[in-house]
Every structure is written in structure tokens, then in C-alpha cells.
């Protein structure tokens, strides 16, 4: 492969303007991430400390191998939910190494709302479970939760059982779950350790029962203590719900690591050869390459050369369908096929991308989609040229592709372009966003313009005057609302991505994600649905 050459002038005014705007967005991202790392009020933390307890993130740090990376997922889930518990909910989730093996780790934040589960935390758990199953990752739950947040129970009860179903289905697939219980695991929460392959209970701390003393008294008139109903020693010596009795938190984490030592390692699809070539360009330059305003065009190759090994890229059909850039490369030694937008998707672009996806499946190479598109091209000539059937080919190829995939939102993601470029509904294994990303049916200005045309036509049909002043006021309100609802902050709050990332960290996020995807067999598809020609 040959390295790409940059045409970017890093001293230009445009570059400096882009970089400043992106740095402002990154600063905003850091503020939100700081909020997500909130582990409870000082009073709750002091109480935990007085009992000798570790905080959720401290438990994760002890569990992980020394110097292991930790790919935190969905850290800002629910951050714009006014009735929720804030960014990230009451669970910290991510992927790291335990005994040299990639594991999904979930830690209840017991010092934040008692670890109770709100609406966003439930759906964050669903997404984490899906990644765990698809990537066949052993899962370690660090449990301390008061169960469902009662004001949310009417909304989450019917969904709650899915977490337990996922644990046992993974067990059937040979994907183990270890639960380490440091405190409460009550009512439905008791089924988390109960359904797990391995359960570790901390002495004089774990409290695991379907009903606590007050409810038992109400239901049966029996009087019992917490320890008698669900203490660690009772479950370890009498009920058999616990497999291991830990002396304290550190001992419990030691046992979890010991279990992982004897869980068979995956058979990786490949292990990269060393040494790994670094890109020829500084990752910091990405901040000036990618415009803050998604309406400003840029060549996606400028991003590609700053994230790939040696800035190398074997481009496919470089002279055809030039608003879609396709090619093969390596990131941290892992082969990957990249599809990146250079704007609107024409018929030629869609056909080229569909063929590229087929070829990548034939080669058993994962795919990376770099989304920056306003969608498929519209207009009389393009409809006559078959933009629907050609766009459908791309969606067909994405839908039936069997190789793992990652999607990165780097700019606009509007209309069916989101679907053709492997948006959330097409189930990429990982989906990350830049803080400038926009997603929606169409851009805010286009949406407002369409509504103006419709309202004018409606007024004319009814024979009533069209109030320009009122229309302008409504239009401005519509634009403001559409901008807010299409922002990366809204998307990540709604769990439409797995996290917003600092653009200069792109290579590391993608490299780690590819390491997870390559940790099992990769087998592409030879079968697709019917395509119109």
C-alpha cells in the first residue's frame, strides 16, 4: 500500500478556525464526561468510606490488569433526561483486560442513588449486553444496587427481565458471567448473581434476597434480619446461591481475577505483527481537518491518513463514484475496509460501496464507516437514473454483510444516508461520534424550508393570507429545536451511539475496537437479497 498525501495547509486560517471550534467542542465533551464520573454526593461517599467500601471506578481499576486500557461505553447515556440520574446513569461499563483476556465489566455506582436503576441505565444495560454477546466477551458484574428506581418502575418493569435472559443465553453459548456482590442485590436484582455462572459474595456486606425484612413481614408475618434472609454466609453455607465467600472487597476482586485465570482464552482471528507503523501525520491535526460546521466540505482521505498505519490506504475505484471513498488499510495492525463520505451519495457512489462491502465479506475483513453525508441525491434526473434502486443496493449490502463493523459519525448523517452508511438501526458492533456530528431526517435549514413551502401551499389552497412575520418566528423556533435534537449531545443521551470521542483519540478507539472484533472468528457473507438492476 502507498501512503496518502495531504493537501491540508496546517497554518491556514481555515485550519486554525476549524481547530479552535473543535477544541471548544472537546472542552464541552470533557465537562460532560466529568459529570458522568460523578459517583455520588459527598455524604454518600463518606458513608461508604466509613464502611471500608471502594467506589465503583476504584473496583474496576483493581480488577483490571495493570496498565490495561479501558474502553468505557455509553458514558453520557441519559444525560439530557431531566427525570433521570444524570450522565451515564448508575452504571459504569466498558471493556478491559483481566488476566490478559478481554472482558466486559459492569460496575454499579452504589454511592449514586444507592445504585438504583433508572430508565437510561436499563437501556444502557441492554446495549452493553448486546455488545457482550456479539463480541463473545466474558462479563464481570461488580454488584451493589438497590434495584429498580421505583418512580421509573412502570416504564422499566417489562424490560427488566431482559438482563437476566441475556446472562443465561450467553451462558448457553459458553460465554461466562461472573458477579461479585459487595452490597445490596434485592428483588429482581438478586437474579443478576443468581443467573450468573460464578457468584462471589462479600462477607457481612452482600445482601441478596427477593424480599427484604419489611416486605417479608408484610407478606408472611415472619420476622427476619437482612443477614438471615440474604447474607453472604447464609448463601455460601445454606442456600448455595453464592459460590465463593470473600473476606472483603479486595479478596472478592482477587477471586474474580482467579476465576478469569482459568476461563479459556478466545482464539483470535489474527494477532497483528510487530512493529506497528504510526501514521505519518500528527493525530492532533484531525482537530483542524474536520470542520465544526458539518455543512463545510472536506476530503475524508485527510482523516483516513491520520488514523491508519503508515497513512497507507489501498483505494478501490478511486476514479468512480468519488463522493464515496472506499479502500483497505490497517489500524494498529488490524486489516479493515473503510467507507467514507465526501458528501451526498450518488448512484455511482452507492454501487461502488455495495461492491466494496461484498469484496470485504469475501476477504473476511471488518468494515469501518465514516459518516458525513446529507443523504442520497434527489431530483428528477436522479430519480430517473434509479437513485432508489441503487441506494437500496447499498442498504441491502449493509443489511446482509456478516463481517463485524464500526461506524464513526464525523459530520452529517441525514436521511437514508444514515442507513446506507450503517447507522444505529443496522447494528454496527460499535458506533462512536465526534462532538460536531449531526443526525436526523434532514438538516435544520432544509427542514424549516420544507415546512415553509408546505405552509405556503396550504395557505394558498385555503385562500387565506400567509403571515410572513409569524412564519419567520416559527421557522426560527423549528431550526433551534431541530439543531438541538440533531446534535451529538442529544444522540448520545438517547443511546444512539456508544460514546462521543475526542477526534484526536480516534486511532486508539478504533484500534481497541478492532482488537475486540478480531478476538473471534470473522466470516463474511456470500448471500444477499434481491437487487434491482
C-alpha positions as CSV (number, residue, x, y, z in Angstrom):
1,X,0.0,0.0,0.0
2,X,1.1,3.5,-0.7
3,X,0.8,6.3,1.9
4,X,-1.7,9.1,1.2
5,X,-0.5,12.7,0.6
6,X,-2.1,15.6,2.4
7,X,-3.2,18.8,0.7
8,X,-4.1,20.5,4.1
9,X,-2.2,23.7,5.0
10,X,-2.0,23.4,8.8
11,X,-1.0,27.1,9.0
12,X,-4.0,28.4,7.1
13,X,-6.8,30.4,8.6
14,X,-9.4,27.8,7.8
15,X,-7.4,25.1,9.6
16,X,-6.9,27.3,12.7
17,X,-10.6,28.2,12.7
18,X,-11.6,24.5,12.5
19,X,-9.2,23.6,15.3
20,X,-10.5,26.3,17.6
21,X,-14.1,25.3,17.1
22,X,-13.4,21.6,17.6
23,X,-11.3,22.4,20.7
24,X,-14.3,24.2,22.1
25,X,-16.5,21.2,21.5
26,X,-13.9,18.9,23.0
27,X,-13.8,21.1,26.1
28,X,-17.6,20.7,26.3
29,X,-17.2,17.0,25.9
30,X,-14.7,16.9,28.8
31,X,-17.2,18.8,31.0
32,X,-19.9,16.2,30.3
33,X,-17.5,13.3,30.9
34,X,-16.6,14.9,34.2
35,X,-20.3,14.9,35.1
36,X,-20.5,11.3,34.1
37,X,-17.7,10.4,36.5
38,X,-19.8,11.7,39.5
39,X,-20.1,8.9,42.0
40,X,-22.5,10.4,44.4
41,X,-22.8,13.2,46.9
42,X,-20.1,13.7,49.5
43,X,-22.3,12.4,52.2
44,X,-22.8,9.1,50.4
45,X,-19.1,8.7,49.6
46,X,-18.1,9.5,53.2
47,X,-20.6,6.9,54.4
48,X,-19.1,4.3,52.0
49,X,-15.6,5.2,53.1
50,X,-16.5,4.8,56.8
51,X,-17.6,1.2,56.0
52,X,-14.4,0.5,54.2
53,X,-16.0,0.4,50.8
54,X,-14.3,1.1,47.5
55,X,-16.0,3.3,44.9
56,X,-17.2,1.8,41.6
57,X,-14.3,3.1,39.5
58,X,-11.8,2.0,42.1
59,X,-13.2,-1.5,42.0
60,X,-12.8,-1.5,38.2
61,X,-9.2,-0.3,38.5
62,X,-8.3,-3.1,40.9
63,X,-10.0,-5.7,38.7
64,X,-8.2,-4.7,35.5
65,X,-4.7,-5.9,34.7
66,X,-2.0,-3.3,35.4
67,X,-1.8,-0.7,32.6
68,X,-4.8,-2.3,30.8
69,X,-6.8,0.1,28.6
70,X,-10.4,0.6,29.5
71,X,-12.9,1.4,26.7
72,X,-15.7,3.0,28.6
73,X,-19.0,2.7,26.7
74,X,-22.1,5.0,26.8
75,X,-20.7,7.3,29.5
76,X,-23.2,10.0,28.6
77,X,-26.3,7.9,28.3
78,X,-29.4,9.7,29.6
79,X,-27.5,13.0,30.3
80,X,-30.4,15.1,28.9
81,X,-33.1,13.2,30.6
82,X,-34.5,15.7,33.2
83,X,-36.1,12.9,35.2
84,X,-33.1,10.6,35.2
85,X,-30.0,10.2,37.3
86,X,-27.7,12.1,35.0
87,X,-25.0,11.3,32.5
88,X,-24.2,7.6,32.4
89,X,-26.9,6.6,34.9
90,X,-25.8,4.5,37.8
91,X,-23.6,2.0,36.0
92,X,-20.0,2.2,34.7
93,X,-19.5,-0.2,31.7
94,X,-16.6,-0.9,29.5
95,X,-14.1,-3.4,28.0
96,X,-10.7,-4.1,29.5
97,X,-8.1,-6.9,30.2
98,X,-8.4,-9.2,33.1
99,X,-5.7,-11.9,33.2
100,X,-4.8,-10.9,29.7
101,X,-8.4,-11.6,28.4
102,X,-10.8,-9.1,27.0
103,X,-13.8,-8.7,29.4
104,X,-16.9,-6.6,29.6
105,X,-17.0,-5.0,33.0
106,X,-20.2,-3.5,34.6
107,X,-20.0,-1.7,38.0
108,X,-23.0,-0.4,39.9
109,X,-22.3,3.0,41.4
110,X,-23.7,2.2,44.8
111,X,-22.9,5.7,46.1
112,X,-25.1,7.3,43.4
113,X,-28.8,7.0,44.2
114,X,-27.9,3.7,46.0
115,X,-27.1,2.2,42.7
116,X,-30.8,2.2,41.8
117,X,-31.6,1.7,38.1
118,X,-33.3,4.4,36.2
119,X,-34.7,4.3,32.6
120,X,-31.5,5.2,30.9
121,X,-29.4,2.8,32.9
122,X,-31.8,-0.1,31.9
123,X,-31.3,0.7,28.2
124,X,-27.6,1.2,28.6
125,X,-27.5,-2.3,30.1
126,X,-29.3,-3.7,27.0
127,X,-26.8,-2.2,24.7
128,X,-23.9,-3.4,26.8
129,X,-25.4,-6.9,26.9
130,X,-25.7,-6.9,23.1
131,X,-22.0,-5.9,22.6
132,X,-21.0,-8.6,25.2
133,X,-22.9,-11.3,23.3
134,X,-21.9,-10.3,19.8
135,X,-18.2,-10.0,20.8
136,X,-18.4,-13.1,22.9
137,X,-16.8,-11.4,25.9
138,X,-16.7,-12.8,29.4
139,X,-18.7,-10.4,31.7
140,X,-17.8,-9.3,35.2
141,X,-20.5,-7.6,37.2
142,X,-19.5,-5.6,40.3
143,X,-22.8,-5.5,42.1
144,X,-24.2,-3.1,44.6
145,X,-27.7,-1.9,43.6
146,X,-31.0,-1.1,45.3
147,X,-32.8,-2.4,42.2
148,X,-35.3,-0.5,40.0
149,X,-35.8,3.2,40.7
150,X,-39.5,3.0,41.9
151,X,-40.7,6.1,40.2
152,X,-39.5,4.5,36.9
153,X,-40.8,1.1,37.6
154,X,-43.9,1.4,35.4
155,X,-41.7,2.2,32.4
156,X,-38.9,-0.3,33.0
157,X,-40.6,-3.4,34.6
158,X,-41.4,-5.1,31.4
159,X,-37.9,-4.5,30.1
160,X,-36.1,-5.5,33.2
161,X,-36.1,-9.3,32.7
162,X,-34.1,-9.0,29.5
163,X,-30.9,-8.5,31.5
164,X,-31.4,-11.9,33.2
165,X,-32.4,-13.5,29.9
166,X,-29.1,-12.2,28.3
167,X,-27.0,-13.7,31.1
168,X,-28.4,-17.2,30.7
169,X,-28.4,-17.1,26.9
170,X,-24.7,-16.1,27.0
171,X,-24.1,-19.0,29.4
172,X,-25.7,-21.3,26.9
173,X,-23.3,-20.0,24.3
174,X,-20.4,-20.7,26.6
175,X,-19.8,-17.0,27.4
176,X,-19.4,-16.8,31.2
177,X,-20.7,-14.2,33.6
178,X,-19.0,-13.5,37.0
179,X,-20.9,-11.5,39.6
180,X,-19.2,-10.0,42.6
181,X,-21.7,-8.8,45.2
182,X,-20.5,-6.0,47.5
183,X,-23.8,-4.9,48.9
184,X,-27.5,-4.9,48.1
185,X,-28.9,-7.0,45.2
186,X,-32.5,-7.1,46.0
187,X,-35.8,-8.2,44.4
188,X,-35.2,-8.6,40.6
189,X,-31.6,-7.6,41.2
190,X,-31.0,-10.8,43.1
191,X,-31.2,-12.6,39.7
192,X,-28.0,-11.0,38.5
193,X,-25.8,-13.2,40.7
194,X,-28.5,-15.9,40.7
195,X,-28.3,-16.3,36.9
196,X,-24.5,-15.9,36.7
197,X,-22.1,-18.7,36.1
198,X,-20.0,-17.6,39.1
199,X,-21.2,-15.7,42.1
200,X,-18.9,-14.2,44.7
201,X,-20.4,-12.7,47.9
202,X,-18.6,-10.4,50.3
203,X,-18.9,-11.4,53.9
204,X,-21.0,-9.1,56.1
205,X,-21.8,-6.9,53.1
206,X,-23.7,-8.8,50.4
207,X,-27.4,-8.7,50.9
208,X,-29.2,-10.8,48.3
209,X,-32.9,-11.6,48.6
210,X,-36.1,-11.4,46.7
211,X,-37.8,-9.5,49.5
212,X,-36.3,-7.6,52.4
213,X,-37.4,-7.8,56.1
214,X,-40.2,-5.3,55.8
215,X,-41.8,-7.0,52.8
216,X,-41.4,-10.5,54.3
217,X,-43.1,-9.2,57.5
218,X,-46.0,-7.8,55.4
219,X,-46.3,-10.9,53.2
220,X,-45.8,-13.7,55.7
221,X,-45.6,-12.1,59.2
222,X,-42.2,-13.6,59.6
223,X,-39.5,-11.6,61.3
224,X,-36.0,-12.0,59.9
225,X,-32.8,-9.9,59.7
226,X,-31.0,-8.9,56.5
227,X,-28.3,-11.4,57.2
228,X,-30.8,-14.3,57.9
229,X,-32.7,-13.6,54.6
230,X,-29.8,-12.9,52.3
231,X,-26.4,-12.6,53.9
232,X,-23.3,-13.8,52.3
233,X,-22.6,-16.5,54.8
234,X,-26.1,-17.9,54.6
235,X,-26.0,-18.0,50.8
236,X,-22.5,-19.6,50.9
237,X,-23.3,-22.2,53.5
238,X,-27.0,-22.8,53.3
239,X,-28.8,-21.8,50.1
240,X,-25.8,-22.3,47.7
241,X,-26.6,-19.2,45.8
242,X,-23.1,-18.0,46.4
243,X,-20.1,-20.0,45.0
244,X,-17.3,-18.1,46.9
245,X,-17.3,-16.3,50.2
246,X,-14.9,-13.3,50.2
247,X,-13.5,-11.8,53.3
248,X,-13.5,-8.2,52.0
249,X,-13.7,-6.3,48.7
250,X,-10.1,-6.8,47.7
251,X,-10.5,-10.5,48.4
252,X,-13.6,-10.6,46.2
253,X,-11.8,-9.0,43.4
254,X,-8.9,-11.4,43.8
255,X,-11.3,-14.3,43.5
256,X,-12.8,-12.8,40.3
257,X,-9.3,-12.5,38.8
258,X,-8.5,-16.1,39.9
259,X,-11.7,-17.3,38.1
260,X,-10.7,-15.5,34.9
261,X,-7.3,-17.1,35.1
262,X,-8.9,-20.5,34.4
263,X,-11.5,-19.3,31.8
264,X,-10.2,-20.3,28.4
265,X,-8.9,-17.5,26.2
266,X,-10.6,-16.8,22.9
267,X,-8.9,-17.9,19.7
268,X,-8.2,-14.6,18.0
269,X,-8.9,-14.4,14.2
270,X,-5.5,-12.8,13.9
271,X,-2.8,-11.1,16.1
272,X,-1.0,-8.1,14.4
273,X,2.6,-8.4,13.5
274,X,5.0,-6.1,15.2
275,X,6.2,-3.4,14.7
276,X,3.1,-1.3,14.0
277,X,3.6,1.7,11.7
278,X,2.4,5.0,13.1
279,X,0.6,7.5,10.8
280,X,2.8,10.0,9.0
281,X,0.7,12.8,10.3
282,X,0.0,14.0,13.9
283,X,-3.3,13.0,15.3
284,X,-3.7,16.5,16.8
285,X,-4.2,17.7,13.2
286,X,-7.6,15.9,13.0
287,X,-9.0,18.8,15.1
288,X,-8.2,21.2,12.3
289,X,-9.1,18.8,9.4
290,X,-12.7,18.1,10.4
291,X,-14.9,21.2,10.3
292,X,-17.1,22.0,13.3
293,X,-19.8,23.0,10.8
294,X,-20.9,19.8,9.1
295,X,-22.0,21.9,6.1
296,X,-18.4,22.7,5.3
297,X,-17.0,20.0,2.9
298,X,-13.7,18.3,3.5
299,X,-11.9,15.3,1.9
300,X,-12.4,12.2,4.2
301,X,-9.0,11.0,3.0
302,X,-7.4,13.7,5.2
303,X,-8.9,11.9,8.2
304,X,-8.0,8.4,6.9
305,X,-4.3,9.2,6.5
306,X,-4.2,10.4,10.2
307,X,-5.6,7.2,11.7
308,X,-4.2,4.4,9.5
309,X,-0.9,2.6,9.9
310,X,1.8,4.4,7.9
311,X,-1.0,6.6,6.5
312,X,-1.4,3.9,3.9
313,X,-4.6,3.2,2.0
314,X,-5.3,0.9,-0.9
315,X,-8.2,2.8,-2.6
316,X,-10.9,1.0,-4.5
317,X,-12.4,2.5,-7.7
318,X,-10.7,5.8,-7.0
319,X,-11.9,7.4,-10.3
320,X,-15.5,6.3,-9.9
321,X,-18.3,7.5,-7.6
322,X,-16.0,10.0,-6.0
323,X,-18.4,11.1,-3.2
324,X,-17.7,7.7,-1.6
325,X,-14.2,6.8,-0.7
326,X,-13.5,3.0,-0.3
327,X,-10.3,1.1,0.4
328,X,-8.4,-1.3,2.6
329,X,-5.8,-0.5,5.2
330,X,-4.6,-1.4,8.7
331,X,-5.3,0.3,12.0
332,X,-2.9,-0.8,14.9
333,X,-2.0,-3.8,12.7
334,X,-5.6,-4.9,12.1
335,X,-6.9,-5.1,8.5
336,X,-10.1,-3.0,7.9
337,X,-12.1,-1.9,4.9
338,X,-13.1,1.8,5.1
339,X,-16.1,3.5,3.5
340,X,-16.1,7.3,3.9
341,X,-18.4,10.0,2.6
342,X,-17.2,13.0,0.6
343,X,-20.8,14.4,0.7
344,X,-24.0,13.4,-0.9
345,X,-24.4,9.8,-2.1
346,X,-25.0,9.4,-5.9
347,X,-26.0,6.2,-7.7
348,X,-22.3,5.5,-8.6
349,X,-21.2,6.0,-5.0
350,X,-23.9,3.6,-3.8
351,X,-23.0,0.9,-6.4
352,X,-19.3,1.2,-5.6
353,X,-19.9,0.9,-1.9
354,X,-22.1,-2.1,-2.3
355,X,-19.5,-3.9,-4.4
356,X,-16.8,-3.0,-1.8
357,X,-18.9,-4.5,1.0
358,X,-19.2,-7.7,-1.0
359,X,-15.5,-7.9,-1.6
360,X,-14.7,-7.2,2.1
361,X,-17.1,-10.0,3.1
362,X,-15.3,-12.3,0.6
363,X,-12.0,-11.4,2.3
364,X,-13.4,-11.7,5.8
365,X,-12.3,-8.1,6.6
366,X,-14.2,-5.9,9.1
367,X,-15.7,-2.6,7.9
368,X,-15.3,0.9,9.2
369,X,-17.9,3.5,8.0
370,X,-17.0,7.2,8.3
371,X,-20.4,9.0,8.1
372,X,-20.5,12.5,6.7
373,X,-23.4,12.8,4.2
374,X,-26.6,14.7,3.6
375,X,-28.1,11.5,2.2
376,X,-28.9,10.3,-1.3
377,X,-29.1,12.7,-4.2
378,X,-32.6,13.9,-5.1
379,X,-34.1,15.5,-8.1
380,X,-35.9,14.4,-11.4
381,X,-32.7,13.3,-13.2
382,X,-31.5,11.3,-10.3
383,X,-34.9,9.6,-9.7
384,X,-35.0,8.7,-13.4
385,X,-31.4,7.4,-13.0
386,X,-32.5,4.9,-10.4
387,X,-31.2,6.5,-7.2
388,X,-33.8,4.5,-5.2
389,X,-32.8,1.1,-6.6
390,X,-29.1,1.9,-6.3
391,X,-29.4,3.3,-2.8
392,X,-31.3,0.1,-2.0
393,X,-28.4,-2.0,-3.2
394,X,-26.1,-0.3,-0.6
395,X,-28.7,-0.7,2.2
396,X,-29.1,-4.4,1.1
397,X,-25.3,-4.9,1.2
398,X,-25.0,-3.3,4.7
399,X,-28.0,-5.3,6.0
400,X,-26.7,-8.6,4.9
401,X,-23.0,-8.1,5.5
402,X,-21.7,-10.6,8.1
403,X,-18.3,-9.1,8.8
404,X,-18.1,-7.1,12.0
405,X,-18.4,-3.3,11.6
406,X,-17.7,0.0,13.3
407,X,-19.4,3.3,12.5
408,X,-18.0,6.7,13.3
409,X,-20.1,9.8,12.9
410,X,-17.7,12.5,11.8
411,X,-20.2,15.1,10.4
412,X,-23.7,15.0,8.9
413,X,-25.8,11.8,9.0
414,X,-29.1,12.7,7.3
415,X,-32.0,10.8,5.8
416,X,-31.4,7.3,4.3
417,X,-27.7,8.2,4.1
418,X,-27.6,7.2,7.8
419,X,-29.0,3.7,6.8
420,X,-26.7,3.2,3.8
421,X,-23.7,4.1,5.9
422,X,-24.5,1.6,8.7
423,X,-26.4,3.7,11.2
424,X,-27.5,2.5,14.6
425,X,-30.5,0.6,13.2
426,X,-28.1,-1.5,11.1
427,X,-26.4,-2.8,14.2
428,X,-22.7,-1.9,13.9
429,X,-20.7,-3.7,16.6
430,X,-19.5,-0.2,17.8
431,X,-20.7,3.2,16.9
432,X,-18.9,6.4,18.1
433,X,-19.5,10.1,17.3
434,X,-17.4,13.2,17.1
435,X,-18.8,16.1,19.1
436,X,-19.7,18.0,15.9
437,X,-21.8,15.2,14.5
438,X,-25.4,15.8,13.3
439,X,-28.1,13.2,12.8
440,X,-31.7,13.5,11.6
441,X,-34.1,13.1,8.8
442,X,-32.6,16.3,7.2
443,X,-30.7,19.4,8.2
444,X,-32.4,22.1,10.3
445,X,-32.4,24.6,7.4
446,X,-33.8,22.1,4.9
447,X,-36.4,21.1,7.4
448,X,-37.5,24.7,8.0
449,X,-37.5,25.4,4.3
450,X,-39.7,22.3,3.5
451,X,-42.2,23.3,6.2
452,X,-42.3,26.9,4.8
453,X,-43.1,25.6,1.3
454,X,-45.9,23.3,2.7
455,X,-47.4,26.0,4.9
456,X,-47.4,28.5,2.0
457,X,-49.1,26.0,-0.3
458,X,-51.7,25.2,2.5
459,X,-52.5,28.9,3.0
460,X,-52.9,29.3,-0.8
461,X,-55.2,26.3,-1.1
462,X,-57.4,27.6,1.8
463,X,-57.5,31.1,0.3
464,X,-56.0,32.8,3.4
465,X,-53.1,35.2,3.6
466,X,-49.6,33.8,4.5
467,X,-48.3,35.6,7.6
468,X,-44.6,36.1,6.8
469,X,-43.7,37.5,10.2
470,X,-45.3,34.7,12.1
471,X,-43.9,32.2,9.7
472,X,-40.3,33.5,10.3
473,X,-40.8,33.3,14.1
474,X,-42.0,29.7,13.8
475,X,-39.2,28.9,11.4
476,X,-36.5,30.1,13.8
477,X,-38.1,28.1,16.6
478,X,-38.1,25.0,14.4
479,X,-34.5,25.5,13.4
480,X,-33.4,25.8,17.0
481,X,-35.3,22.7,18.1
482,X,-34.0,20.7,15.1
483,X,-30.4,21.7,15.8
484,X,-30.8,20.6,19.4
485,X,-32.4,17.3,18.6
486,X,-29.8,16.5,15.8
487,X,-26.8,17.3,18.0
488,X,-24.3,14.7,19.1
489,X,-25.2,15.5,22.7
490,X,-28.9,14.5,22.1
491,X,-27.8,11.4,20.2
492,X,-25.5,10.1,22.9
493,X,-28.1,10.9,25.6
494,X,-30.6,8.8,23.7
495,X,-28.1,5.9,23.3
496,X,-27.9,6.3,19.5
497,X,-24.1,5.9,19.8
498,X,-21.7,4.2,22.2
499,X,-20.0,7.4,23.1
500,X,-18.7,10.7,21.9
501,X,-14.9,10.7,21.4
502,X,-12.2,13.3,21.2
503,X,-11.3,13.2,17.4
504,X,-7.5,13.1,18.1
505,X,-8.2,9.8,20.1
506,X,-9.8,8.2,17.0
507,X,-7.0,5.8,16.2
508,X,-6.9,4.4,19.7
509,X,-10.6,3.9,19.9
510,X,-10.7,2.2,16.6
511,X,-7.7,0.1,17.3
512,X,-9.0,-1.2,20.6
513,X,-12.5,-1.9,19.0
514,X,-10.8,-3.8,16.2
515,X,-8.9,-5.8,18.7
516,X,-12.2,-6.8,20.3
517,X,-13.7,-7.7,16.9
518,X,-10.7,-9.7,15.9
519,X,-10.8,-11.7,19.1
520,X,-13.1,-14.3,17.5
521,X,-13.6,-15.8,14.0
522,X,-14.5,-13.4,11.3
523,X,-16.6,-14.9,8.5
524,X,-18.2,-12.8,5.7
525,X,-21.4,-13.4,3.8
526,X,-21.9,-14.9,0.4
527,X,-25.6,-14.3,0.4
528,X,-27.6,-11.2,-0.3
529,X,-31.2,-10.3,-1.0
530,X,-32.6,-9.5,-4.4
531,X,-31.1,-6.4,-6.1
532,X,-32.8,-4.4,-8.8
533,X,-30.6,-3.7,-11.9
